[in-house]
Each structure stands twice: as structure tokens, then as C-alpha cells.
Amino acid sequence: MATTATNNWKLGLFVLVGVITMMGALFWLGARRFQRTSFPAVSYFDESVQGLDVGSPVKFRGVTVGNVSDITIAPDHRHVQVTSDIYVDAIQRLGLGDRAPRPGEEFINPLLRVQLVAAGITGVRFLQTDFFHPGRYPEPKLPFDRAGALHRA
């Protein structure tokens, strides 16, 4: 009888340690996701961004490189300003950059464009980035500078 009680105690301890270890590993993996080094990238859209939400993915040719962190109206009250957090490790892994940009530094390739893409028929949208020919897709002129001041005519 003493050996059965001892074995049950050891089995219970083994299960408890296993569950605690698994919970700790899941917490550690989840916490790592929130500690990714990122930098902000701002895009402007001259259309409705219905279906795009904070947390929506930003993808480069289908590979997630960041997520949307803020959606607001631009200073001209016509465009929609979308700020995204772009992950430095994803950019490095894809060979698109080797580090996060310094404050005030121009770091975006002039051929890179961002577009709003629908995911299926549900109405959910995400941001897709890719390189486009500047002759066919020129950089749009905004009625304000990036610091937010409107250009007066």
C-alpha cells in the first residue's frame, strides 16, 4: 500500500511540473512576440480603409513584415494616415535592410509602394508592399509635408 501512494505522489508531481513547464514556455514564446524591435512606417491612402484595423498585418510579397499600429486622418482631412510597425528582424531576414533607420533618416526604397489588399470575401484588409516601376506608378504628391503642415496655394 505504501508503494502505491508513493507512485501516485510521484506521478502527480511529474504532471504538475510538466504543466508548469509548458505554461512557462508558452508565456515566454508569447512575450517574445511583443518585444520585437520595430520602426514606424507611415502610409497615406486617398480611399477608404474600411476593413483595415490596428493589428492588421503588413506583408511583403505575402511574408509578414509588420503590423498596423495606428489609423487616423491626415492633416489635409482628405487622406487616411496609416502607421505600421515594421519588424527589423523580418526586414533583415528578407534582405531588405540591415538595421532600423535612425530618426529623420530616409530609409524607404523609392520603388517600394504600399497598397490595400482584401483578404478573401470577408472584407478584412491588410497592407501589401512590393516594388513597382516608378514610371508606371509615380510617387503621389501630397498636399502637406510629412511633418503635417498643409501646403497653401
C-alpha positions in Angstrom: 0.0 0.0 0.0 2.8 2.4 0.7 4.4 2.0 -2.7 1.1 2.8 -4.5 0.7 6.1 -2.5 4.4 7.0 -3.3 3.9 6.3 -7.0 0.7 8.4 -7.2 2.6 11.3 -5.5 5.5 11.0 -8.0 3.1 10.8 -10.9 1.2 13.9 -9.7 4.4 15.8 -9.2 5.6 14.8 -12.7 2.3 16.0 -14.2 2.4 19.3 -12.2 6.0 20.0 -13.2 5.1 19.2 -16.9 2.1 21.6 -16.9 4.1 24.4 -15.2 7.0 24.0 -17.7 4.6 24.0 -20.7 2.8 27.2 -19.4 6.2 28.9 -18.8 7.3 28.0 -22.4 4.1 29.3 -23.9 4.3 32.5 -21.9 8.0 33.0 -22.9 7.2 32.5 -26.6 4.2 34.9 -26.4 6.2 37.5 -24.6 9.0 37.4 -27.2 6.5 38.4 -29.9 5.7 41.7 -28.1 9.4 42.5 -27.7 10.4 42.6 -31.4 12.4 45.6 -32.4 10.4 47.6 -34.9 10.3 51.0 -36.6 7.4 53.1 -37.7 6.5 53.5 -41.4 3.7 55.9 -42.4 1.5 55.4 -45.5 -1.2 57.7 -46.9 -4.3 56.5 -48.7 -6.7 58.5 -50.8 -9.5 56.0 -50.3 -11.5 54.3 -47.6 -9.6 51.9 -45.4 -12.7 50.0 -44.3 -11.7 46.6 -43.2 -8.2 47.6 -42.1 -7.7 47.6 -38.3 -5.0 48.2 -35.8 -3.1 44.8 -35.7 -3.7 44.0 -39.4 -0.6 42.5 -41.0 1.8 44.3 -43.3 3.2 41.9 -45.9 6.0 42.0 -48.4 5.1 39.6 -51.2 3.0 37.5 -48.8 5.6 37.4 -45.9 4.5 39.3 -42.8 7.0 42.1 -42.0 5.0 44.1 -39.5 1.5 45.2 -38.4 -0.7 48.3 -38.4 -0.3 50.3 -35.2 -2.4 53.4 -35.9 -5.0 54.6 -38.3 -6.0 58.3 -38.3 -6.9 61.2 -40.7 -4.0 63.0 -42.3 -3.5 66.8 -41.8 -5.4 67.6 -45.0 -8.5 65.9 -43.7 -8.8 64.0 -47.0 -6.2 61.3 -46.8 -6.0 58.5 -44.3 -2.7 58.1 -42.4 -1.8 54.5 -41.6 1.2 54.0 -39.3 2.8 50.5 -39.3 5.4 48.9 -37.0 7.9 47.2 -39.3 9.9 44.4 -37.7 13.7 44.8 -38.1 14.3 41.0 -37.9 11.9 40.4 -40.7 13.5 43.1 -42.9 16.9 41.6 -42.2 15.7 38.1 -42.9 14.3 39.1 -46.3 17.5 41.1 -47.2 15.6 44.4 -47.4 17.7 46.2 -44.8 20.3 45.5 -42.2 19.1 47.7 -39.3 16.4 50.0 -38.1 16.5 53.6 -39.6 17.8 56.4 -37.4 15.4 59.2 -36.6 15.0 61.5 -39.6 16.7 59.2 -41.9 15.2 58.4 -45.3 15.2 54.6 -45.5 12.4 53.5 -47.9 13.4 52.5 -51.3 11.7 54.9 -53.8 10.4 51.9 -55.8 8.6 50.5 -52.8 4.8 51.0 -52.7 2.1 50.1 -50.2 -1.4 49.0 -51.3 -4.6 48.0 -49.5 -5.5 44.4 -50.2 -8.7 42.5 -49.4 -8.2 39.0 -47.8 -10.9 36.9 -49.4 -14.6 37.8 -49.4 -14.8 38.7 -45.7 -13.9 42.4 -46.2 -10.9 42.1 -44.0 -7.9 44.0 -45.4 -4.2 44.2 -44.9 -1.3 46.2 -46.3 0.8 44.6 -49.1 4.2 46.1 -50.0 6.2 45.5 -53.2 8.4 47.1 -55.7 6.7 48.9 -58.6 8.1 50.7 -61.6 8.3 54.4 -60.9 7.2 55.4 -64.4 4.0 53.4 -64.2 3.4 54.1 -60.5 4.9 57.5 -59.6 5.2 58.7 -56.1 2.0 60.5 -55.3 2.2 64.2 -54.4 0.6 65.0 -51.0 -0.9 68.5 -50.2 1.1 68.5 -46.9 4.7 67.7 -45.9 5.4 64.6 -43.8 5.7 66.8 -40.7 2.0 67.6 -41.1 1.9 71.2 -42.4 -0.5 71.9 -45.2 0.8 73.4 -48.4 -1.0 76.7 -49.2 -1.6 77.6 -52.8 
